[in-house]
């Protein structure tokens, strides 16, 4: 049905603010002729609904799979923190926009006849809308604040994102041992969340994978409870603009008979490298 009729597509996220868990971007799309169906299903801002109401509406959306489609992108805490700790930082707004754009492309490339896109804003609405209009020039774009409470198709996307994020938190598989799950709402101002963070910080390796290290709440706890790290500065003794002659020759690959051991996933995900001295 979405291939034959002109359709609208809504985009929204869940879990932008918490210090724990992933951020989930969701999209929902349906024919323009089925706007009333979204209203009848009860699609409204996910934050105004109880968990039971969201779950019930999500189940009904899934039952209407011939008419309503949806998809989500789950962005892990590690990806969020690593992007913000890079030498050239990638802001959460940029991560959000890229996720939304890729989800929209996914649906369009799959053959859905999308003629209208509605987005709950990230940052300045005009800037976000201009970027989307450049990428999707033949589609009517609307980027607005509180779009999740104004446009039912955005509400549907919001509900899908929220339900999937809640499920991800409940089903989270801790790689670390002896971790309690009594961490409250996951928001920085929640006393239960703060207490859980304080009780589950390792002085060397920091927090479990569920934590966004780059959030100020986590950073403050690391500063007070984790061991300090000092980086040795290496002075450049060469003259400015001077190039070493070795730069003009390709390095020969070093052959070794020793088997190369695979680095543990813990170190690769945190971009940690070994050092020869302390």
LOBA-654794 format. One line per 3 residues: number of its first residue (from 0); their letters; for each residue x, y, z of N, C-alpha, C. Coordinates in nm, 2 decimals. Each point is the difference from the previous one (the first is absolute). Last residue first. Example, Ala and Ser with C-alpha at 12.3 -4.5 7.8 and 13.67 -1.06 7.14 Angstrom:
1) SA) 1.28,-0.22,0.71,0.09,0.11,0.00,-0.08,0.11,0.08 | 0.03,-0.57,-0.01,-0.09,0.12,0.00,0.09,0.12,0.00 $
// end
This chain:
277) XXX) 5.49,0.36,3.21,-0.10,0.08,0.08,0.06,0.13,0.03 | 0.10,-0.34,-0.44,0.04,0.04,0.13,-0.11,0.08,0.07 | -0.05,-0.20,-0.43,0.12,-0.07,0.04,0.05,0.04,0.14 $
274) XXX) -0.52,-0.04,-0.21,0.11,0.09,0.01,0.12,-0.08,0.06 | -0.52,-0.09,-0.28,0.10,-0.04,0.10,0.11,0.11,0.00 | -0.52,0.11,-0.13,0.12,-0.06,-0.06,0.10,-0.03,0.11 $
271) XXX) -0.57,0.12,-0.09,0.12,-0.01,0.09,0.11,-0.07,-0.07 | -0.49,0.11,-0.12,0.11,0.06,-0.07,0.13,0.01,0.09 | -0.44,-0.21,0.09,0.03,0.12,0.07,0.12,0.07,-0.06 $
268) XXX) -0.16,-0.41,-0.18,-0.12,0.09,0.01,0.03,0.13,0.07 | 0.34,-0.34,-0.03,-0.03,0.06,-0.13,-0.12,0.09,0.00 | 0.13,-0.24,0.39,0.09,0.11,-0.03,-0.03,0.06,-0.13 $
265) XXX) -0.27,-0.36,0.16,-0.01,0.11,0.10,0.09,0.12,-0.05 | 0.01,-0.42,-0.23,-0.11,0.09,-0.05,-0.01,0.12,0.10 | 0.47,-0.27,-0.06,-0.13,-0.02,0.06,-0.10,0.11,-0.04 $
262) XXX) 0.40,-0.15,-0.32,-0.02,0.08,0.11,-0.14,-0.02,0.06 | 0.30,-0.37,-0.27,-0.10,0.10,-0.02,-0.03,0.07,0.13 | 0.48,-0.21,-0.18,-0.12,-0.03,0.08,-0.10,0.11,-0.02 $
259) XXX) 0.39,-0.21,-0.33,-0.05,0.12,0.06,-0.13,-0.03,0.08 | 0.46,-0.31,-0.10,-0.15,0.02,-0.03,-0.05,0.12,0.07 | 0.52,-0.07,-0.16,-0.09,-0.01,0.12,-0.14,0.02,-0.05 $
256) XXX) 0.38,0.04,-0.28,-0.04,-0.14,0.01,-0.10,-0.02,0.12 | 0.11,0.45,-0.33,0.02,-0.06,0.13,-0.06,-0.14,0.00 | 0.15,0.47,-0.32,-0.04,-0.14,0.01,0.03,-0.06,0.13 $
253) XXX) -0.09,0.51,-0.21,0.08,-0.07,0.09,-0.06,-0.14,0.02 | -0.02,0.37,-0.43,-0.07,-0.07,0.11,0.09,-0.09,0.08 | 0.17,0.45,-0.23,-0.02,-0.14,-0.03,-0.08,-0.07,0.11 $
250) XXX) -0.03,0.53,-0.15,0.05,-0.09,0.10,-0.03,-0.14,-0.04 | 0.09,0.44,-0.33,-0.10,-0.09,0.06,0.06,-0.10,0.10 | 0.19,0.50,-0.12,0.02,-0.14,-0.03,-0.11,-0.08,0.07 $
247) XXX) 0.07,0.48,0.05,-0.02,-0.02,-0.14,0.02,-0.15,-0.04 | 0.04,0.17,0.45,-0.13,0.02,-0.04,-0.02,-0.03,-0.15 | 0.42,0.01,0.24,-0.07,-0.13,0.00,-0.14,0.01,-0.05 $
244) XXX) 0.28,0.38,0.06,0.03,-0.07,-0.13,-0.08,-0.13,0.00 | -0.18,0.42,0.29,0.10,-0.11,0.01,0.01,-0.07,-0.13 | -0.14,0.53,0.06,-0.06,-0.14,-0.02,0.12,-0.10,0.01 $
241) XXX) -0.13,0.54,0.18,0.10,-0.10,-0.04,-0.06,-0.14,-0.01 | -0.23,0.40,0.16,0.00,-0.01,-0.15,0.10,-0.10,-0.05 | 0.11,0.19,0.47,-0.14,0.02,-0.06,0.02,-0.02,-0.15 $
238) XXX) 0.35,-0.25,0.30,-0.03,0.14,-0.04,-0.13,0.00,-0.07 | 0.10,-0.38,0.38,0.03,0.04,-0.13,-0.03,0.15,-0.03 | -0.10,-0.26,0.41,0.13,0.07,-0.01,0.04,0.05,-0.14 $
235) XXX) -0.46,-0.12,0.31,0.05,-0.01,-0.14,0.13,0.08,-0.01 | -0.24,-0.25,0.45,0.04,0.12,-0.07,0.06,-0.03,-0.14 | -0.38,-0.25,0.33,0.13,-0.02,-0.08,0.03,0.12,-0.07 $
232) XXX) -0.30,-0.13,0.47,0.01,0.09,-0.12,0.14,-0.03,-0.07 | -0.33,-0.31,0.33,0.13,0.05,-0.02,0.00,0.08,-0.13 | -0.42,-0.10,0.34,0.06,-0.03,-0.13,0.13,0.07,-0.02 $
229) XXX) -0.32,-0.18,0.44,0.08,0.10,-0.06,0.06,-0.04,-0.13 | -0.43,-0.13,0.36,0.08,-0.04,-0.11,0.08,0.12,-0.05 | -0.27,-0.18,0.49,0.03,0.10,-0.10,0.09,-0.05,-0.11 $
226) XXX) -0.38,-0.29,0.28,0.14,0.04,0.00,0.03,0.10,-0.10 | -0.50,-0.04,0.21,0.09,-0.07,-0.09,0.15,0.05,0.01 | -0.38,0.20,0.23,0.01,-0.13,0.05,0.10,-0.09,-0.08 $
223) XXX) -0.13,0.48,-0.08,0.01,-0.01,0.15,0.04,-0.14,0.04 | -0.06,0.12,-0.46,0.10,0.09,0.05,0.02,-0.02,0.15 | -0.35,-0.24,-0.22,0.14,-0.05,-0.04,0.11,0.09,0.06 $
220) XXX) -0.44,0.14,0.05,0.02,-0.12,0.09,0.14,-0.06,-0.03 | -0.15,0.36,-0.27,0.03,0.05,0.14,0.03,-0.12,0.09 | -0.13,-0.09,-0.45,0.13,0.05,0.01,0.04,0.05,0.14 $
217) XXX) -0.44,-0.16,-0.10,0.09,-0.11,0.01,0.15,0.06,0.01 | -0.35,0.31,-0.05,-0.02,-0.07,0.12,0.10,-0.11,0.02 | 0.00,0.25,-0.40,0.06,0.07,0.11,-0.02,-0.08,0.13 $
214) XXX) 0.01,-0.26,-0.47,-0.09,0.08,0.07,0.07,0.06,0.13 | 0.20,-0.32,-0.31,0.02,0.14,-0.03,-0.10,0.09,0.07 | 0.01,-0.49,0.03,0.11,0.06,0.07,0.01,0.15,-0.02 $
211) XXX) -0.41,-0.34,-0.01,0.06,0.09,-0.10,0.11,0.08,0.08 | -0.19,-0.52,0.11,0.01,0.14,0.04,0.06,0.08,-0.11 | -0.07,-0.48,0.01,-0.13,0.06,-0.01,0.01,0.15,0.02 $
208) XXX) 0.37,-0.32,0.04,-0.03,0.04,-0.14,-0.13,0.08,-0.01 | 0.27,0.01,0.48,-0.05,-0.10,-0.10,-0.04,0.06,-0.13 | 0.36,0.28,0.27,-0.13,-0.05,0.02,-0.03,-0.12,-0.09 $
205) XXX) 0.51,0.13,0.14,-0.12,0.08,0.00,-0.13,-0.07,0.02 | 0.48,-0.15,0.01,-0.07,-0.01,-0.13,-0.13,0.08,-0.01 | 0.30,0.02,0.39,0.09,-0.01,-0.12,-0.09,0.01,-0.12 $
202) XXX) -0.20,0.00,0.44,0.10,0.11,0.00,0.09,0.00,-0.12 | -0.52,-0.15,0.00,0.12,-0.06,0.03,0.11,0.10,-0.01 | -0.55,0.03,0.12,0.11,0.05,-0.08,0.13,-0.07,0.04 $
199) XXX) -0.48,-0.03,0.18,0.05,-0.10,-0.11,0.11,0.06,-0.09 | -0.23,0.23,0.37,0.03,-0.13,0.06,0.05,-0.10,-0.10 | -0.14,0.45,-0.12,0.11,0.01,0.10,0.04,-0.14,0.06 $
196) XXX) -0.36,0.03,-0.31,0.12,0.04,-0.06,0.12,0.00,0.10 | -0.44,-0.07,0.17,0.05,-0.11,-0.08,0.13,0.02,-0.07 | -0.21,0.36,0.22,0.05,-0.10,0.10,0.06,-0.12,-0.07 $
193) XXX) -0.22,0.33,-0.26,0.13,0.05,0.05,0.06,-0.10,0.10 | -0.43,-0.10,-0.16,0.10,-0.01,-0.11,0.14,0.04,0.05 | -0.37,0.06,0.29,0.04,-0.15,-0.01,0.10,-0.02,-0.11 $
190) XXX) -0.17,0.44,0.06,0.09,-0.04,0.11,0.04,-0.15,-0.01 | -0.12,0.33,-0.42,-0.07,-0.10,0.08,0.10,-0.05,0.11 | 0.09,0.32,-0.37,-0.05,0.06,0.13,-0.07,-0.10,0.09 $
187) XXX) 0.19,-0.12,-0.44,0.10,0.05,0.09,-0.05,0.05,0.13 | -0.25,-0.40,-0.26,0.02,0.14,-0.03,0.10,0.06,0.11 | -0.18,-0.46,-0.01,0.11,0.02,-0.09,0.03,0.15,-0.03 $
184) XXX) -0.33,-0.23,0.30,-0.05,0.04,-0.13,0.11,0.01,-0.10 | 0.10,-0.31,0.42,-0.10,0.10,-0.02,-0.04,0.03,-0.14 | 0.30,-0.35,0.18,0.07,0.13,-0.03,-0.10,0.11,-0.03 $
181) XXX) 0.07,-0.52,0.15,-0.08,0.10,0.07,0.05,0.14,-0.03 | 0.17,-0.45,-0.13,-0.08,0.08,-0.10,-0.09,0.10,0.06 | 0.51,-0.25,0.12,-0.14,0.00,0.04,-0.07,0.09,-0.11 $
178) XXX) 0.46,-0.31,-0.03,-0.06,0.13,-0.02,-0.15,0.00,0.03 | 0.39,-0.35,-0.02,-0.06,0.05,0.13,-0.05,0.14,-0.02 | 0.32,-0.12,-0.39,-0.06,-0.09,0.09,-0.06,0.08,0.12 $
175) XXX) 0.06,0.14,-0.54,0.07,0.01,0.13,-0.08,-0.09,0.10 | -0.17,0.07,-0.43,0.12,-0.08,-0.01,0.08,-0.01,0.13 | -0.55,0.07,-0.09,0.13,0.06,0.06,0.11,-0.10,-0.02 $
172) XXX) -0.48,0.09,-0.26,0.09,-0.11,0.05,0.13,0.06,0.04 | -0.54,0.18,-0.06,0.14,0.03,-0.01,0.09,-0.12,0.06 | -0.50,0.08,-0.05,0.06,-0.12,-0.05,0.16,0.02,-0.01 $
169) XXX) -0.29,0.36,0.14,-0.04,-0.12,0.08,0.07,-0.13,-0.03 | 0.08,0.40,-0.25,0.05,0.02,0.13,-0.04,-0.13,0.09 | -0.16,0.02,-0.44,0.14,-0.01,0.00,0.06,0.01,0.14 $
166) XXX) -0.46,0.09,-0.07,0.03,-0.15,-0.01,0.15,-0.02,0.00 | -0.14,0.44,-0.01,-0.04,-0.06,0.13,0.03,-0.15,0.00 | 0.06,0.23,-0.41,0.10,0.04,0.10,-0.03,-0.06,0.14 $
163) XXX) -0.32,-0.07,-0.34,0.12,-0.07,-0.03,0.12,0.03,0.10 | -0.41,0.25,0.02,-0.02,-0.14,0.04,0.12,-0.09,-0.02 | 0.02,0.45,-0.14,-0.01,-0.01,0.14,-0.02,-0.14,0.05 $
160) XXX) -0.01,0.10,-0.47,0.14,0.02,0.06,0.00,-0.02,0.15 | -0.42,-0.02,-0.22,0.09,-0.11,-0.04,0.14,0.01,0.06 | -0.30,0.36,0.06,-0.04,-0.12,0.08,0.08,-0.12,-0.04 $
157) XXX) 0.07,0.40,-0.25,0.04,0.01,0.14,-0.03,-0.12,0.09 | -0.16,0.02,-0.44,0.14,-0.02,0.00,0.06,0.01,0.14 | -0.45,0.10,-0.06,0.02,-0.14,-0.02,0.15,-0.03,0.00 $
154) XXX) -0.12,0.45,0.02,-0.04,-0.07,0.13,0.03,-0.15,-0.02 | 0.04,0.26,-0.38,0.12,0.01,0.09,-0.03,-0.06,0.13 | -0.36,0.00,-0.29,0.11,-0.08,-0.06,0.13,0.01,0.08 $
151) XXX) -0.38,0.28,0.11,-0.01,-0.14,0.05,0.11,-0.09,-0.06 | 0.04,0.53,0.10,-0.02,-0.09,-0.11,0.00,-0.14,0.04 | 0.05,0.34,0.33,-0.08,0.07,-0.10,-0.04,-0.09,-0.12 $
148) XXX) 0.29,-0.11,0.39,-0.14,0.02,0.05,-0.09,0.07,-0.10 | 0.46,-0.10,-0.10,-0.06,-0.13,0.04,-0.14,0.02,0.07 | 0.27,0.37,-0.15,-0.07,-0.07,-0.11,-0.06,-0.13,0.04 $
145) XXX) 0.26,0.38,0.24,-0.12,-0.07,0.05,-0.08,-0.07,-0.12 | 0.32,0.33,-0.20,0.00,-0.03,0.14,-0.13,-0.06,0.04 | 0.17,-0.04,-0.52,-0.06,0.09,0.10,0.02,-0.05,0.14 $
142) XXX) 0.07,-0.07,-0.58,0.08,-0.02,0.13,-0.06,0.10,0.10 | -0.13,-0.22,-0.51,-0.05,0.09,0.11,0.08,-0.04,0.12 | -0.01,-0.07,-0.58,0.07,-0.02,0.13,-0.06,0.09,0.10 $
139) XXX) -0.10,-0.25,-0.51,-0.04,0.11,0.08,0.05,-0.03,0.14 | 0.24,-0.18,-0.46,-0.09,-0.03,0.11,-0.04,0.12,0.09 | 0.33,-0.04,-0.37,-0.14,-0.02,-0.06,-0.10,-0.04,0.11 $
136) XXX) 0.48,0.07,0.09,-0.06,0.12,-0.07,-0.14,-0.01,-0.05 | 0.35,-0.22,0.36,-0.12,-0.05,-0.06,-0.08,0.12,-0.07 | 0.43,0.09,0.18,0.01,-0.15,-0.02,-0.12,-0.06,-0.07 $
133) XXX) 0.00,0.46,0.13,0.11,-0.02,-0.10,0.02,-0.15,-0.03 | -0.31,0.13,0.33,-0.05,0.04,-0.14,0.11,-0.02,-0.10 | 0.11,-0.07,0.45,-0.09,-0.11,-0.05,-0.05,0.03,-0.14 $
130) XXX) 0.25,0.33,0.22,0.09,-0.11,-0.03,-0.08,-0.12,-0.06 | -0.23,0.39,0.16,0.08,0.03,-0.12,0.09,-0.12,-0.05 | -0.24,-0.03,0.41,-0.09,-0.01,-0.11,0.07,0.02,-0.13 $
127) XXX) 0.23,0.07,0.40,-0.02,-0.14,-0.02,-0.09,-0.02,-0.12 | 0.08,0.43,0.14,0.13,-0.06,-0.05,-0.02,-0.14,-0.03 | -0.36,0.24,0.19,0.02,0.04,-0.13,0.13,-0.06,-0.06 $
124) XXX) -0.13,-0.09,0.46,-0.09,-0.06,-0.10,0.04,0.04,-0.15 | 0.35,-0.04,0.42,-0.08,0.11,-0.06,-0.09,-0.06,-0.12 | 0.14,-0.36,0.35,0.06,0.12,-0.02,-0.09,0.10,-0.06 $
121) XXX) -0.20,-0.42,-0.06,0.13,-0.01,0.07,0.08,0.12,-0.03 | -0.57,-0.14,-0.05,0.13,0.07,-0.02,0.11,-0.05,0.08 | -0.40,-0.28,-0.21,0.01,0.07,0.13,0.14,0.06,0.00 $
118) XXX) -0.27,-0.12,-0.46,0.11,-0.03,0.09,-0.01,0.08,0.13 | -0.25,-0.19,-0.50,-0.02,0.08,0.11,0.10,-0.04,0.11 | -0.10,-0.05,-0.57,0.07,-0.04,0.11,-0.02,0.10,0.12 $
115) XXX) -0.23,-0.18,-0.52,0.01,0.10,0.11,0.08,-0.06,0.12 | -0.06,-0.24,-0.41,-0.02,0.13,-0.05,0.01,0.11,0.10 | 0.12,-0.56,-0.11,0.00,0.10,0.10,-0.01,0.14,-0.07 $
112) XXX) -0.05,-0.53,-0.11,-0.03,0.13,-0.08,-0.02,0.11,0.11 | 0.30,-0.48,0.02,-0.11,0.07,0.05,-0.02,0.14,-0.07 | 0.36,-0.34,-0.06,-0.11,0.01,-0.10,-0.12,0.07,0.05 $
109) XXX) 0.47,-0.08,0.18,-0.08,-0.13,0.00,-0.12,0.01,-0.09 | 0.27,0.38,0.08,0.07,-0.10,-0.09,-0.07,-0.13,0.00 | -0.17,0.32,0.29,-0.01,0.05,-0.13,0.06,-0.10,-0.10 $
106) XXX) 0.06,-0.08,0.46,-0.14,-0.02,-0.04,-0.02,0.04,-0.15 | 0.43,0.08,0.19,-0.03,-0.14,0.00,-0.14,-0.03,-0.05 | 0.13,0.45,0.08,0.06,-0.06,-0.13,-0.03,-0.15,-0.01 $
103) XXX) -0.11,0.21,0.40,-0.09,0.05,-0.10,0.04,-0.06,-0.14 | 0.28,-0.08,0.37,-0.13,-0.07,0.01,-0.10,0.04,-0.11 | 0.41,0.23,0.04,0.02,-0.13,-0.05,-0.12,-0.09,0.01 $
100) XXX) -0.01,0.44,0.17,0.01,0.00,-0.14,0.02,-0.14,-0.06 | -0.01,0.06,0.47,-0.13,0.03,-0.06,0.00,-0.01,-0.15 | 0.41,-0.04,0.24,-0.09,-0.11,0.02,-0.13,0.01,-0.06 $
97) XXX) 0.30,0.37,0.00,0.04,-0.11,-0.09,-0.08,-0.13,0.01 | -0.09,0.37,0.29,-0.04,0.03,-0.13,0.04,-0.11,-0.10 | 0.14,-0.04,0.45,-0.14,-0.02,-0.01,-0.05,0.03,-0.15 $
94) XXX) 0.45,0.07,0.12,-0.03,-0.14,0.00,-0.15,-0.03,-0.02 | 0.14,0.45,0.05,0.04,-0.06,-0.13,-0.03,-0.15,-0.01 | -0.09,0.22,0.40,-0.09,0.05,-0.10,0.04,-0.06,-0.13 $
91) XXX) 0.28,-0.08,0.36,-0.12,-0.08,0.01,-0.10,0.04,-0.11 | 0.51,0.11,-0.10,-0.10,0.03,0.10,-0.12,-0.09,-0.01 | 0.53,-0.06,-0.12,-0.13,-0.01,-0.07,-0.11,0.02,0.11 $
88) XXX) 0.56,0.14,-0.02,-0.12,-0.05,0.06,-0.12,0.00,-0.09 | 0.54,-0.05,-0.05,-0.10,0.08,-0.06,-0.13,-0.05,0.05 | 0.31,-0.22,0.21,0.08,0.12,-0.02,-0.09,0.11,-0.07 $
85) XXX) -0.28,-0.36,0.27,0.10,0.00,-0.11,0.08,0.13,0.00 | -0.38,-0.13,0.29,0.14,0.00,0.05,0.10,0.00,-0.11 | -0.47,-0.03,-0.07,0.02,0.13,0.07,0.14,0.01,0.06 $
82) XXX) -0.15,-0.39,-0.24,-0.01,0.11,-0.09,0.03,0.13,0.07 | -0.01,-0.40,0.26,0.12,0.01,-0.09,-0.01,0.12,-0.10 | -0.37,-0.09,0.29,0.12,0.05,0.08,0.12,0.02,-0.10 $
79) XXX) -0.39,-0.19,-0.18,-0.03,0.14,0.04,0.12,0.06,0.07 | 0.01,-0.46,-0.11,0.01,0.08,-0.12,-0.02,0.15,0.03 | -0.05,-0.31,0.35,0.14,0.01,-0.04,0.01,0.08,-0.12 $
76) XXX) -0.43,-0.10,0.17,0.07,0.10,0.08,0.14,0.02,-0.05 | -0.34,-0.17,-0.38,0.05,-0.04,0.13,0.07,0.11,0.08 | -0.41,-0.02,-0.37,0.13,0.06,0.01,0.06,-0.02,0.14 $
73) XXX) -0.40,-0.19,-0.35,0.04,0.00,0.14,0.15,0.04,0.00 | -0.44,0.05,-0.35,0.14,0.00,0.01,0.05,0.01,0.14 | -0.49,-0.16,-0.29,0.07,0.08,0.11,0.15,-0.02,-0.02 $
70) XXX) -0.53,-0.03,-0.27,0.14,-0.05,0.02,0.07,0.08,0.10 | -0.53,-0.11,-0.26,0.08,0.07,0.09,0.14,-0.07,0.00 | -0.54,0.04,-0.26,0.13,-0.06,0.01,0.09,0.08,0.10 $
67) XXX) -0.56,-0.10,-0.16,0.10,0.09,0.07,0.13,-0.08,0.01 | -0.35,-0.20,-0.24,-0.03,0.14,-0.02,0.10,0.09,0.07 | 0.00,-0.48,0.02,-0.03,0.02,-0.14,-0.02,0.15,-0.03 $
64) XXX) 0.07,-0.16,0.45,0.12,0.00,-0.08,-0.02,0.02,-0.15 | -0.26,0.01,0.46,-0.04,0.08,-0.13,0.12,0.00,-0.10 | 0.04,-0.19,0.43,-0.11,-0.08,-0.06,-0.04,0.07,-0.13 $
61) XXX) 0.32,0.21,0.27,0.06,-0.12,-0.06,-0.11,-0.08,-0.07 | -0.13,0.37,0.25,0.07,0.05,-0.12,0.06,-0.12,-0.07 | -0.20,-0.09,0.41,-0.10,0.03,-0.10,0.06,0.05,-0.13 $
58) XXX) 0.28,-0.07,0.37,-0.06,-0.13,-0.04,-0.10,0.02,-0.11 | 0.16,0.38,0.21,0.11,-0.06,-0.08,-0.05,-0.13,-0.06 | -0.27,0.22,0.31,-0.01,0.06,-0.13,0.11,-0.06,-0.09 $
55) XXX) -0.01,-0.16,0.44,-0.12,-0.04,-0.07,-0.01,0.07,-0.14 | 0.36,0.11,0.28,0.02,-0.13,-0.04,-0.13,-0.05,-0.08 | 0.00,0.43,0.20,0.09,-0.01,-0.11,0.01,-0.14,-0.05 $
52) XXX) -0.26,0.06,0.38,-0.06,0.06,-0.11,0.09,0.00,-0.13 | 0.18,-0.14,0.42,-0.10,-0.10,-0.05,-0.08,0.05,-0.12 | 0.31,0.29,0.22,0.07,-0.11,-0.07,-0.10,-0.10,-0.06 $
49) XXX) -0.19,0.49,0.04,0.07,-0.10,0.10,0.06,-0.11,-0.08 | -0.06,0.51,-0.20,-0.06,-0.13,0.01,0.07,-0.09,0.11 | 0.14,0.44,-0.17,-0.13,0.02,0.07,-0.07,-0.13,0.02 $
46) XXX) 0.41,0.02,-0.24,0.03,0.04,0.14,-0.13,0.03,0.08 | 0.01,-0.11,-0.47,0.02,-0.12,0.08,0.03,0.04,0.15 | -0.32,0.25,-0.36,0.13,0.02,0.05,0.03,-0.12,0.10 $
43) XXX) -0.37,-0.15,-0.31,0.02,0.14,0.06,0.14,0.00,0.05 | -0.38,-0.35,-0.26,0.14,0.06,-0.01,0.00,0.14,0.05 | -0.38,-0.34,-0.04,0.04,0.07,0.12,0.14,0.06,0.00 $
40) XXX) -0.29,-0.24,-0.33,0.09,-0.09,0.07,0.04,0.07,0.13 | -0.26,0.24,-0.31,-0.08,-0.10,0.06,0.08,-0.10,0.09 | 0.22,0.33,-0.26,-0.07,0.07,0.11,-0.08,-0.11,0.07 $
37) XXX) 0.22,-0.14,-0.38,0.10,0.03,0.10,-0.07,0.06,0.12 | -0.26,-0.07,-0.38,0.03,-0.13,0.07,0.10,0.02,0.11 | -0.13,0.36,-0.29,-0.09,-0.03,0.11,0.03,-0.13,0.07 $
34) XXX) 0.25,0.12,-0.39,0.03,0.09,0.12,-0.09,-0.03,0.12 | 0.06,-0.20,-0.47,-0.02,-0.07,0.12,0.03,0.08,0.12 | 0.07,0.12,-0.47,-0.15,-0.02,0.02,-0.03,-0.07,0.13 $
31) XXX) 0.45,0.09,-0.14,-0.07,0.13,0.04,-0.15,-0.03,0.02 | 0.35,-0.41,0.07,-0.06,0.08,-0.10,-0.07,0.13,0.05 | 0.42,-0.19,0.28,-0.14,-0.05,-0.04,-0.05,0.09,-0.11 $
28) XXX) 0.46,-0.09,0.38,-0.06,0.05,-0.13,-0.13,-0.07,-0.04 | 0.42,0.10,0.41,-0.12,-0.06,-0.03,-0.05,0.06,-0.13 | 0.49,-0.04,0.33,-0.09,0.06,-0.11,-0.12,-0.08,-0.01 $
25) XXX) 0.43,0.10,0.39,-0.11,-0.08,-0.06,-0.07,0.08,-0.12 | 0.47,-0.04,0.36,-0.07,0.08,-0.10,-0.10,-0.09,-0.07 | 0.28,-0.01,0.50,-0.07,-0.08,-0.11,-0.07,0.10,-0.09 $
22) XXX) 0.43,-0.05,0.39,-0.10,0.09,-0.06,-0.06,-0.07,-0.12 | 0.22,-0.26,0.45,0.01,0.06,-0.14,-0.10,0.11,-0.03 | 0.20,-0.11,0.51,-0.08,-0.06,-0.11,0.02,0.06,-0.13 $
19) XXX) 0.07,0.29,0.45,0.01,-0.14,-0.01,-0.08,-0.05,-0.13 | 0.02,0.45,0.15,0.14,-0.03,0.00,0.02,-0.15,-0.01 | -0.42,0.32,-0.21,0.05,-0.09,0.11,0.15,-0.02,-0.01 $
16) XXX) -0.28,0.27,-0.33,0.06,0.06,0.12,0.06,-0.10,0.10 | -0.22,-0.13,-0.43,0.11,0.10,-0.03,0.07,0.05,0.13 | -0.38,-0.34,-0.10,0.12,-0.02,0.07,0.11,0.09,-0.03 $
13) XXX) -0.36,-0.08,-0.37,-0.02,-0.03,0.14,0.13,-0.02,0.07 | -0.23,0.25,-0.49,0.10,-0.08,0.07,-0.05,-0.03,0.14 | -0.21,0.11,-0.54,0.02,0.05,0.14,0.10,-0.10,0.07 $
10) XXX) -0.29,0.11,-0.51,0.13,-0.04,0.06,0.00,0.06,0.14 | -0.37,-0.14,-0.45,0.04,0.07,0.12,0.12,-0.05,0.07 | -0.28,0.01,-0.51,0.09,-0.07,0.09,0.04,0.09,0.11 $
7) XXX) -0.40,-0.09,-0.43,0.07,0.09,0.10,0.09,-0.08,0.09 | -0.21,-0.11,-0.53,0.01,-0.02,0.14,0.07,0.11,0.08 | -0.28,-0.18,-0.50,0.09,0.10,0.06,0.00,-0.01,0.15 $
4) XXX) -0.11,-0.44,-0.29,-0.06,0.13,0.04,0.11,0.09,0.05 | 0.13,-0.44,-0.15,-0.10,0.05,-0.10,-0.05,0.14,0.03 | 0.30,-0.25,0.29,0.07,0.02,-0.13,-0.10,0.06,-0.10 $
1) XX) -0.14,-0.12,0.44,0.09,0.12,0.00,0.07,0.02,-0.12 | -0.28,-0.38,0.04,-0.08,0.12,0.00,0.09,0.13,0.00 $
// end
